[in-house]
Structure formats: structure tokens, C-alpha cells
């Protein structure tokens, strides 16, 4: 798989430009970041598609960013223009009491200009999450993450049951989006089924983005 590319200046794909899917996530202990990398692999397994792997900084109690402008390791922080320029979006967060984590919510709360301009309207999107326990709120988190995307006019896609691993999984994986059971210490690695479903979700959004941006 090639490196993750910087955002192009034009918002839509062309015959000379790859279809871009923004894989945007927040990760505290690394589990959601691991999912994002597998999803990005799925995106880039589709000919003519590239993944932009991006994260968001921590926030303080008064919602001011705490981190440096550039992270010391891992994916770069997202820029709002990349939401406008991408052809599709995959949004990931660990579960916080059945909802997305504050840093990702803080980012979404700052997208009023994109909402006013309709920058995300008509683009495909999907969501993914990880939890410490099997019934720790995966599905409620995924469903709540869809709400701001629906307000933006995005076209939400989950994972269909034509993916056989969705039936076989005994850990993560839902029809609403990819998920992962990270364990009480957040150290459990993605298993084969979880990796397969992450890549399948990346492929699905990439193919939808290709068709819609053609």
C-alpha cells in the first residue's frame, strides 16, 4: 500500500485524479487507530482510490485544543478543507458512554461552514468504533455518529450481510459499521474477522465514492 496523500485542491475526482476517501478518527489507546489503518488498506485496494488518514487533537475541559499543531507520530491532524475536498468519509471513535469521544465531537461541532455551503452533501460516509467490553455501546456509538453526517446530507452506508464475516464474528462487527473489542486494558489486537470487516467497509465507501464522483 502506498503512502497516504495530502488533499488535492479540487473537491471532486477526475480521470487524472484519484478518488479520495478521508479516514478520520480519534484514538486514545491505539485500537481505533488500528481500525483506521485497516480501513485505509481497504480504500486503497480499490483501483483509482486513495485514503487520507487523519486524526484530531485532544481537547481540554473548556474545549481548547491541547496538542501541538502537528502530532509527534502517526496520522496528521485533519484540516477542515479536507472535509470539503474528499469524495467520501469514514469516521471513527472509541465509545464514551455509548457515544463518540469529545475530541471528535468537538471537530464536528466546528463544521458549520461546511454545513452552510453543503460541502459534504451527497458524499458517501461510514462510521466505526472500538470498545473495552463486548456490550459497551458499540451500536449506539455508531448510530449517534451518523446523526451529524445526516445533517450534512451525507449518504450513510453500513456493512451488508453479504459480507460473510458479519455473520461469523464473535467479537466486533455490526451492520452499522466496523467495530472492535479492545478488551479491558485496550490491548487486544484486531482479529482476522475484525480486520476483514474494516477492509470491506473501506472498499465499500471507496467504490461508492468512485461512482458518485464520476
N, C-alpha and C positions, 0 to 999 in steps of 0.2 A: 504494500500500500504506500502511496506517495505521501508527501508531507501535506499538512493542512494549509490551505491557501488563504491569503488575505482577500478581503472582499473586493470584488470588482467595482468599478464606478457606475456601471449601468444596472438597473434594477431587474432586468429580465434576461433570459438566456437568448443566445443567437446561434446560428450554425457554427460560429467560430469561438463560442464561449461555452464553457461547461455549465450545466445546471448546478446551482449551489444550494446546499441544504445546511442551515445553521443548526448545529447541535449545541444547545445552550443549557448549562446545568450549574447547580451548586452542589458541592460535596464537602462534608466535614471530615470524614474519616477515610475517604477514598473509594467507597463502594459505588456511589453514584458516578464518580469519575470513571471507574472501570466499566460501568454500563455504557457511558457515553462513548468510550473508545471502541467498544464492540459495535455500537450503533453506527459510528462513523465508518467502521470497516464495511458494514452493510451498505451504507450510502455509496462508498467508493467502489464497491463490487459491481455497481451498475455503470455500464459504459457511458461516458459523457457526463458523469456526475462527480462533484467534489463536496467534501464535508468541511465546514468551518467549525472547528472545535473551540468553544468559548465558555468562559465561566464568569462569575460575578464576585465582587469582594464581600467580605464580612461587613456587617453594619453594627453600630453601637445602639444603645438604648434610645438615643434621640434621632436615630436613623441616619446619622452621618457616616460616610464610608470611613473605615478604619485602615484599610490596606493601602500600600503604595500604589502608584498609578500603573505599575507593571508588576505582575506576580514574579516571585523569585524562581518558580518552577511550574511546569505544567502549562495548561492552556492559557492564552492571554485573556484579559477581560474583554467582554463584549462592548462594542460601540453601538449606539442606537441606530446609526446609519446602516449597520449590518442587518438590522431587522427590516429596514426598507429595501435593502439591496438583495437579500436572499430570495430564493424561489420556493423554499419550504422551510419548516421549523420543526425541530424535535426538542422538547422542553423537559428537563429532568431535575428532580429534587428528592432528598430524603424526606421521610414522613416526620412531621412535627404535630403530634396530637391530631392525626387524621387530616392534615393539611400540608401545604408546601412550606418550606423553610422561609424565614423572614428575608434573607438576602435576595432570594429570587422574587418574592412578592414586592420587595422594595423596587427592584428593577422594573417589574411590570407596572407598578404604580407611576412610573416616570414616563410612560409611553403615550401620554395624552396627545402629543403632536402627531404620532403615527396613527392614532385613532381618528383624529380630526381629518387627516389627509386621506384616510383609507389605505395606508401603505401596505397593510397586511391582508386586506380584504381579498378573498378569492384564492389565497395560497393554502396549500395543504399543511397540516400540522398533526403532531402526535405527542404523547407525554409518556414519561417513565419515572419509576421511583424505586427506592430500596427502604427496607425496614429491619429493625432488630429482631422482631418476632413475626411469626407467620401470619398472625391476625392483628398486626399492629397498625392497620389503617391504610393498606396499600390501595384498595379500590376507592375509598373516599378521597384520598390524596389525588389520585389520578383524575377523578371526576371533578374535584374542585379546581385542579389546574386547567381544566378545559374551559372553565367559565370565562376568564378574561380573554381567552383566544376566541371564543364565540362572540364576545362583544366586539372584537376586532374584525369580525367577519371571516375568520379563517375556516377552512373546511377540515373538520376533525376526522381522523381515521385511526381506528384501533388495529388490533391483530385478529384476523379472521380465523375461525376454527378449521379452515383448510390447512393451516399450519399444524401438523400432527403433534408437535411438541407441546402445543397448548393443552391437549388432552392428557398427555403423558406426564406433565410436570407434577412433582410432589413438593416443589419449593416455590419459586417465583414464576410469574407469567399469568397475564389476565387478558381478556378480550378488549379491555380498555387501554392497554399499553403494556410494555415490558415492565417487569418488576423483579426484585431480588431479595432473598432472605439473607441478610448480612450477619445474623447472629447477635447474641447479647453483647459481645465485645467488638462487633462490627468488623471482624477479621475473616469471616467466611468468604472464600473466593466464589466467584460465579461458577456454577456448574455447567455442564455441557448444554443442557436444555435451556438454561437461562441465557447463555451466550447465543445459542441458535435463535432464540426469540428476539433478542436485541438486534442481531444482524438482520433478521426478517423484517423487523419494524423499520430499520434504516432503509432497506431495499424498497419497502412498500412506499414510504414517503418520497424517496428519490424518484421512483417511477411515476408516481402521481405528479410530482413537481415537473418532471420532464414533459408529460402530456399537457399539463395546464399551461406551461410557459412556451410551448411550441408555437 
